[in-house]
C-alpha cells in the first residue's frame, strides 16, 4: 500500500500555528551546521494544532550599555532591555541577531525572547564609574523596549528610573503605546531637556499594519500616543520606518501630515533594509500577503541597493542610492516644509548629569 510523502523544508514543528506572527518560517540561522525539515510519510496520526506562544528566558548581563562607532546613527551607545521582539515585524532588520543565540531569525525571533534581569542595577554601576563620560543613551535601537512583555517585566521602566535619577539624557524609539505608562518619569525629564521620543510608523492602513507588524499597536493608536506625549511636553519625532518601495512609499506625505497634527516636532525616514536572513523572510511575506506586488517590490529594492537585496555600506544603507532614492529625499524635504516638521530638534543636555549619593556617602561641603 503506497502513501504520499511530503517534505516541509525549514518550516515549523508539526501542528504549530503561527497565529498573528510576522514569520511563517523557522529556518536555521546562518551559523548552524544543520537545517531542520519536517517530514510527513503519510503514516502519522492526526497532529493536534497549537498556537505558537511566547516564551522568555532570563539573562543577567555583566554590562548593559552597548557601544558603536557607526557614522549612520546619531548615538554612540544604546541599551536594549530584551533580545527578540514580540511585535513580529516582518521586515525587522534586527532578526539576524537571534542567530548569535543559536535560534532562528524567523519565528524564534518573535516567540523566544530574552529579558535582561537586573539591567537597572548594572546600569547604575556603569554610570557611577569614574571613567564614564556622559552622552545620550539610545533605547529601542534593536528591539522595541515597549513590546508586550514589558507590561509584566517593567525592565524598561526600571532603566528609565535610573537615568532620571542621574539626570542622564536619553532617546527612545518605539511602536509601543505602553510608553504612556511612563509619562510620569518622562515629563520631568523632558522639562530638563533630557529626553526625546521617536514613534515609528510604517503605514496608516490598519489592515496592512496588522500583516506587517502583527502584534504592534495599530497606526491610529500610535498617533494618539504621539499626542499624549506631546501634550505632556515630551518632544516627539515621527520615524517613517521603513519605507517599503512599491508598497508603502506613497504614504510618506500622509504619515508626516498625520504626525504633525498629533504633536510631532521632528521627522526622519529609513528605507527598507533586508540584511542576511531578513531578505528571504520578507520575500516569503510578500508572496503570502501581496503576491501581485512581490516582484515589483523586490525589483525596486534591488534598484535602490545596487542590484542586491541589501547594501550594508555606510552612507547609503539608510536611504539607498539612485534616482528613486533621490526622489524620496526630495519628497521628504517638500513634506517637511508643508507640515512644519524639522529634521533635528534641540540638543539634549549633558551638563546636568550627576551620580546620586548613596547611603553612607560623605556629603559635599559646597
RODO-2510 file (C-alpha; in nm, 4 decimals, decimal comma):
residues 366
     n   res          X          Y          Z
     1     x     0,0000     0,0000     0,0000
     2     x     0,1529     0,3323    -0,1082
     3     x     0,1220     0,6643     0,0662
     4     x     0,2218     1,0128    -0,0381
     5     x     0,5275     1,1568     0,1338
     6     x     0,5741     1,5304     0,1898
     7     x     0,8686     1,7456     0,2944
     8     x     0,8200     2,0818     0,4594
     9     x     1,1623     2,2439     0,4274
    10     x     1,2717     2,4576     0,7198
    11     x     0,9151     2,5031     0,8383
    12     x     0,7548     2,4819     1,1792
    13     x     0,7118     2,1810     1,4066
    14     x     0,4092     1,9697     1,3267
    15     x     0,0852     2,1284     1,4404
    16     x     0,2378     2,4661     1,5317
    17     x     0,0252     2,7539     1,4012
    18     x     0,1959     3,0972     1,3775
    19     x    -0,1159     3,2987     1,4562
    20     x    -0,0616     3,6779     1,4472
    21     x     0,3096     3,6343     1,3728
    22     x     0,5238     3,8111     1,1153
    23     x     0,7076     3,4992     1,0011
    24     x     0,5830     3,1577     0,8979
    25     x     0,9358     3,0169     0,8745
    26     x     1,1706     2,8967     1,1443
    27     x     1,4711     2,8407     0,9212
    28     x     1,8023     2,7823     1,0965
    29     x     2,0359     3,0785     1,1358
    30     x     2,3481     3,1290     0,9315
    31     x     2,5787     2,9834     1,1985
    32     x     2,4010     2,6480     1,2261
    33     x     2,5553     2,3434     1,0605
    34     x     2,2246     2,1651     1,0211
    35     x     1,8870     2,2732     0,8788
    36     x     1,5595     2,1284     1,0097
    37     x     1,2957     1,9672     0,7900
    38     x     0,9538     1,8355     0,8803
    39     x     0,8748     1,5097     0,7048
    40     x     0,5313     1,3538     0,6813
    41     x     0,5393     0,9989     0,5450
    42     x     0,1636     0,9528     0,5451
    43     x     0,1550     0,7099     0,8371
    44     x     0,1393     0,9638     1,1157
    45     x    -0,1762     1,0062     1,3143
    46     x    -0,3577     1,3378     1,3016
    47     x    -0,1490     1,6128     1,4630
    48     x    -0,3077     1,8366     1,7226
    49     x    -0,2963     2,2032     1,6254
    50     x    -0,1498     2,4540     1,8721
    51     x    -0,0808     2,8255     1,8501
    52     x     0,2795     2,9441     1,8723
    53     x     0,3088     3,1124     2,2118
    54     x     0,5754     3,3407     2,3557
    55     x     0,8398     3,2091     2,5948
    56     x     1,1100     3,4002     2,7804
    57     x     1,4463     3,3127     2,9294
    58     x     1,6435     3,5234     3,1737
    59     x     1,9859     3,6752     3,1259
    60     x     2,1844     3,8597     3,3907
    61     x     2,4159     4,0865     3,1935
    62     x     2,7528     4,1988     3,3248
    63     x     2,7303     4,5102     3,1077
    64     x     2,4188     4,6796     2,9738
    65     x     2,5461     4,9734     2,7655
    66     x     2,6436     4,8739     2,4106
    67     x     2,8863     5,0965     2,2200
    68     x     2,9023     5,1595     1,8444
    69     x     3,1015     5,3817     1,6096
    70     x     2,8629     5,3790     1,3111
    71     x     2,8561     5,7036     1,1111
    72     x     2,4930     5,6309     1,0124
    73     x     2,3386     5,6738     1,3575
    74     x     2,3414     5,9827     1,5833
    75     x     2,4439     5,7980     1,9010
    76     x     2,7441     5,6028     2,0218
    77     x     2,5746     5,3986     2,2975
    78     x     2,2494     5,2129     2,3422
    79     x     2,0575     4,9800     2,5716
    80     x     1,8181     4,7025     2,4735
    81     x     1,6232     4,5532     2,7672
    82     x     1,5202     4,2488     2,5609
    83     x     1,6516     4,0195     2,2890
    84     x     1,3923     3,9367     2,0245
    85     x     1,0670     4,1267     1,9787
    86     x     0,7101     4,0073     2,0111
    87     x     0,5816     4,2768     1,7741
    88     x     0,6949     4,0393     1,4997
    89     x     0,7526     4,2976     1,2259
    90     x     0,8153     4,1001     0,9084
    91     x     1,0816     4,3436     0,7868
    92     x     1,2758     4,3846     1,1134
    93     x     1,6460     4,4374     1,0424
    94     x     1,7309     4,3006     1,3907
    95     x     1,6113     3,9467     1,3180
    96     x     1,9607     3,8190     1,2247
    97     x     2,0856     3,8902     1,5789
    98     x     1,8899     3,5888     1,7019
    99     x     2,1251     3,3672     1,5024
   100     x     2,4005     3,4508     1,7542
   101     x     2,1879     3,2709     2,0148
   102     x     2,1552     2,9582     1,8014
   103     x     1,7927     3,0470     1,7283
   104     x     1,6031     3,1174     1,4090
   105     x     1,5681     3,4775     1,2890
   106     x     1,2197     3,3691     1,1818
   107     x     0,9536     3,2627     1,4291
   108     x     1,2057     3,2191     1,7142
   109     x     1,2861     3,5914     1,6999
   110     x     0,9292     3,6850     1,7914
   111     x     0,8411     3,3937     2,0214
   112     x     1,1614     3,3049     2,2113
   113     x     1,2611     3,6204     2,3952
   114     x     1,5365     3,7032     2,6422
   115     x     1,4818     3,9536     2,9221
   116     x     1,7791     4,1181     3,0886
   117     x     1,7146     4,0909     3,4602
   118     x     1,8984     4,3333     3,6857
   119     x     1,9574     4,5716     3,3949
   120     x     1,8859     4,8781     3,6077
   121     x     2,1374     4,7779     3,8754
   122     x     2,4071     4,7105     3,6157
   123     x     2,3337     5,0447     3,4517
   124     x     2,3697     5,2232     3,7852
   125     x     2,7154     5,0714     3,8324
   126     x     2,8262     5,1690     3,4820
   127     x     2,7089     5,5277     3,5230
   128     x     2,8872     5,5545     3,8587
   129     x     3,2247     5,4541     3,7140
   130     x     3,4807     5,7334     3,7339
   131     x     3,5742     5,6779     3,3699
   132     x     3,2171     5,7250     3,2451
   133     x     3,1652     6,0226     3,0113
   134     x     2,8057     6,1267     2,9603
   135     x     2,6341     6,1320     2,6192
   136     x     2,2742     6,0465     2,5191
   137     x     2,1832     5,6789     2,5508
   138     x     1,9531     5,5375     2,2824
   139     x     1,6816     5,2918     2,3890
   140     x     1,4966     5,0721     2,1400
   141     x     1,7598     5,0601     1,8677
   142     x     1,7493     4,6833     1,8112
   143     x     1,4207     4,5622     1,9595
   144     x     1,1257     4,7560     2,0979
   145     x     1,1617     4,8352     2,4703
   146     x     0,7815     4,8666     2,4939
   147     x     0,6903     4,5327     2,3381
   148     x     0,4055     4,3476     2,5137
   149     x     0,6147     4,1648     2,7769
   150     x     0,7314     4,4995     2,9184
   151     x     0,3866     4,5402     3,0763
   152     x     0,4749     4,2452     3,3004
   153     x     0,8517     4,2707     3,3388
   154     x     0,8924     4,6517     3,3665
   155     x     1,2624     4,6361     3,2803
   156     x     1,2392     4,9439     3,0604
   157     x     1,0742     5,1415     3,3392
   158     x     1,3456     5,0446     3,5867
   159     x     1,6109     5,1647     3,3395
   160     x     1,4312     5,4975     3,2986
   161     x     1,4182     5,5384     3,6761
   162     x     1,7969     5,5065     3,6938
   163     x     1,8512     5,7507     3,4061
   164     x     1,6123     6,0017     3,5632
   165     x     1,7909     5,9771     3,8993
   166     x     2,1203     6,0571     3,7243
   167     x     1,9747     6,3348     3,5037
   168     x     2,1076     6,1344     3,2078
   169     x     1,9943     6,2268     2,8524
   170     x     1,8085     5,9562     2,6605
   171     x     1,6402     5,8958     2,3271
   172     x     1,3681     5,6319     2,2836
   173     x     1,2360     5,4593     1,9706
   174     x     0,9150     5,2576     1,9907
   175     x     0,5912     5,1458     1,8292
   176     x     0,4503     5,0609     2,1707
   177     x     0,1747     5,2645     2,3305
   178     x     0,2869     5,1311     2,6688
   179     x     0,5253     5,4256     2,6807
   180     x     0,2272     5,6311     2,8026
   181     x     0,2602     5,4460     3,1336
   182     x     0,5979     5,6120     3,1883
   183     x     0,4942     5,9703     3,1188
   184     x     0,5289     6,0337     3,4927
   185     x     0,9050     5,9750     3,4523
   186     x     0,9448     6,1254     3,1058
   187     x     0,7598     6,4531     3,1720
   188     x     1,0069     6,5898     3,4320
   189     x     1,3000     6,4617     3,2239
   190     x     1,1657     6,6485     2,9210
   191     x     1,1295     6,9661     3,1279
   192     x     1,5059     6,9449     3,1912
   193     x     1,5864     6,8797     2,8250
   194     x     1,6832     6,5177     2,8851
   195     x     1,4564     6,3120     2,6578
   196     x     1,3273     6,2736     2,3025
   197     x     1,0904     6,0012     2,1809
   198     x     1,0681     5,8619     1,8278
   199     x     0,7478     5,6817     1,7294
   200     x     0,7799     5,4536     1,4274
   201     x     0,5002     5,4476     1,1666
   202     x     0,5252     5,2347     0,8524
   203     x     0,1735     5,2747     0,7138
   204     x    -0,1522     5,4403     0,8136
   205     x    -0,3513     5,1392     0,6961
   206     x    -0,4626     4,9219     0,9866
   207     x    -0,5052     4,6090     0,7702
   208     x    -0,1584     4,6356     0,6155
   209     x    -0,0121     4,7175     0,9560
   210     x    -0,1651     4,4028     1,1052
   211     x     0,0031     4,1991     0,8312
   212     x     0,3408     4,3729     0,8519
   213     x     0,3554     4,4274     1,2293
   214     x     0,1099     4,1730     1,3714
   215     x     0,1487     4,2464     1,7431
   216     x     0,2283     4,6170     1,7343
   217     x    -0,0404     4,8785     1,8079
   218     x    -0,2308     4,9944     1,5006
   219     x    -0,1149     5,3249     1,3452
   220     x    -0,4137     5,5264     1,4683
   221     x    -0,3296     5,4272     1,8234
   222     x     0,0346     5,5267     1,7781
   223     x    -0,0773     5,8706     1,6637
   224     x    -0,2738     5,9061     1,9871
   225     x     0,0428     5,8178     2,1762
   226     x     0,2247     6,0977     1,9937
   227     x    -0,0459     6,3365     2,1084
   228     x    -0,0279     6,2146     2,4695
   229     x     0,3495     6,2549     2,4780
   230     x     0,3399     6,5947     2,3112
   231     x     0,0709     6,7214     2,5481
   232     x     0,2992     6,6193     2,8357
   233     x     0,5768     6,8368     2,6931
   234     x     0,7841     6,5438     2,5635
   235     x     0,9472     6,6110     2,2218
   236     x     0,8198     6,3592     1,9635
   237     x     0,9803     6,2507     1,6373
   238     x     0,7851     6,0586     1,3747
   239     x     1,0006     5,7931     1,2124
   240     x     0,8667     5,6758     0,8766
   241     x     1,0449     5,3453     0,9002
   242     x     1,0842     5,1501     0,6975
   243     x     0,9703     5,2991     0,3688
   244     x     0,8808     4,9934     0,1613
   245     x     0,9112     5,0734    -0,2101
   246     x     0,6060     4,9964    -0,4233
   247     x     0,4057     4,9152    -0,1095
   248     x     0,4099     5,1988     0,1456
   249     x     0,6237     5,4717    -0,0163
   250     x     0,3153     5,6577    -0,1423
   251     x     0,2130     5,7205     0,2211
   252     x     0,5176     5,9316     0,3118
   253     x     0,3417     6,2672     0,2946
   254     x     0,0243     6,1419     0,4638
   255     x     0,2195     5,9937     0,7563
   256     x     0,4158     6,3156     0,8104
   257     x     0,0981     6,5239     0,7952
   258     x    -0,0859     6,2984     1,0423
   259     x     0,2091     6,3001     1,2821
   260     x     0,2410     6,6788     1,2690
   261     x    -0,1272     6,7158     1,3529
   262     x    -0,0717     6,4898     1,6564
   263     x     0,2125     6,6902     1,8042
   264     x     0,5280     6,5562     1,6391
   265     x     0,8037     6,8170     1,6075
   266     x     1,0679     6,6374     1,4030
   267     x     1,0754     6,3629     1,1407
   268     x     1,3027     6,1129     0,9715
   269     x     1,2728     5,8167     0,7353
   270     x     1,4653     5,4966     0,6693
   271     x     1,4449     5,2878     0,3550
   272     x     1,3676     4,9176     0,3860
   273     x     1,6743     4,7168     0,4837
   274     x     1,6931     4,3393     0,4281
   275     x     2,0188     4,2147     0,5822
   276     x     2,1145     3,8471     0,5858
   277     x     1,8187     3,6211     0,6809
   278     x     1,5670     3,9064     0,6609
   279     x     1,5644     3,9056     0,2799
   280     x     1,4193     3,5534     0,2289
   281     x     1,1839     3,6010     0,5237
   282     x     1,0451     3,9230     0,3775
   283     x     1,0198     3,7777     0,0283
   284     x     0,8141     3,4946     0,1777
   285     x     0,5923     3,7553     0,3471
   286     x     0,5410     3,9315     0,0128
   287     x     0,4421     3,6097    -0,1643
   288     x     0,1993     3,5269     0,1182
   289     x     0,0266     3,8638     0,1631
   290     x     0,0767     4,0678    -0,1561
   291     x     0,1829     3,8221    -0,4288
   292     x     0,0721     4,0582    -0,7043
   293     x     0,3257     4,3174    -0,5835
   294     x     0,6084     4,0890    -0,4723
   295     x     0,8199     4,1113    -0,7880
   296     x     0,7727     4,4867    -0,8187
   297     x     0,8731     4,5491    -0,4566
   298     x     1,1900     4,3407    -0,4800
   299     x     1,2864     4,4904    -0,8171
   300     x     1,2651     4,8374    -0,6659
   301     x     1,4620     4,7241    -0,3581
   302     x     1,7408     4,5971    -0,5831
   303     x     1,7330     4,9222    -0,7771
   304     x     1,7962     5,1058    -0,4503
   305     x     2,0664     4,8627    -0,3368
   306     x     2,2949     4,8361    -0,6376
   307     x     2,1239     4,5270    -0,7782
   308     x     2,1211     4,3372    -0,4477
   309     x     1,8561     4,2707    -0,1854
   310     x     2,0657     4,4618     0,0673
   311     x     2,3539     4,7055     0,0798
   312     x     2,5248     4,7396     0,4174
   313     x     2,7649     5,0157     0,3170
   314     x     2,7823     5,3156     0,5475
   315     x     2,6380     5,6314     0,3968
   316     x     2,3820     5,4606     0,1731
   317     x     2,2245     5,1818     0,3763
   318     x     1,9619     5,4043     0,5422
   319     x     1,8267     5,5870     0,2344
   320     x     1,9506     5,3821    -0,0597
   321     x     2,1011     5,5253    -0,3764
   322     x     1,9995     5,6055    -0,7324
   323     x     1,7241     5,8124    -0,8925
   324     x     1,4431     5,6687    -0,6832
   325     x     1,6311     5,7367    -0,3595
   326     x     1,6925     6,0950    -0,4718
   327     x     1,3210     6,1355    -0,5480
   328     x     1,2279     6,0131    -0,1994
   329     x     1,4712     6,2593    -0,0417
   330     x     1,3155     6,5473    -0,2363
   331     x     0,9631     6,4383    -0,1446
   332     x     1,0665     6,4230     0,2200
   333     x     1,2101     6,7761     0,2126
   334     x     0,8978     6,9164     0,0478
   335     x     0,6738     6,7393     0,3009
   336     x     0,8769     6,8833     0,5885
   337     x     0,8205     7,2348     0,4562
   338     x     0,4487     7,1750     0,4184
   339     x     0,3981     7,0240     0,7635
   340     x     0,6362     7,2438     0,9611
   341     x     0,8353     6,9456     1,0831
   342     x     1,2126     6,9645     1,1083
   343     x     1,4910     6,7104     1,0787
   344     x     1,6506     6,7860     1,4129
   345     x     1,5325     6,9082     1,7500
   346     x     1,7121     7,0774     2,0408
   347     x     2,0244     6,9032     2,1654
   348     x     1,9775     6,7026     2,4809
   349     x     2,1520     6,8376     2,7883
   350     x     2,4520     6,6546     2,9297
   351     x     2,5586     6,9137     3,1851
   352     x     2,3004     6,8047     3,4444
   353     x     2,4409     6,4532     3,4797
   354     x     2,5373     6,3569     3,8332
   355     x     2,5641     6,0279     4,0208
   356     x     2,3115     6,0450     4,3068
   357     x     2,4596     5,9976     4,6559
   358     x     2,4283     5,6558     4,8135
   359     x     2,3663     5,5751     5,1766
   360     x     2,6917     5,6272     5,3640
   361     x     2,8474     5,8646     5,1095
   362     x     3,0239     6,1705     5,2516
   363     x     2,8266     6,4860     5,1696
   364     x     2,9893     6,7758     4,9927
   365     x     3,0516     7,0958     5,1911
   366     x     2,9671     7,3049     4,8830
***
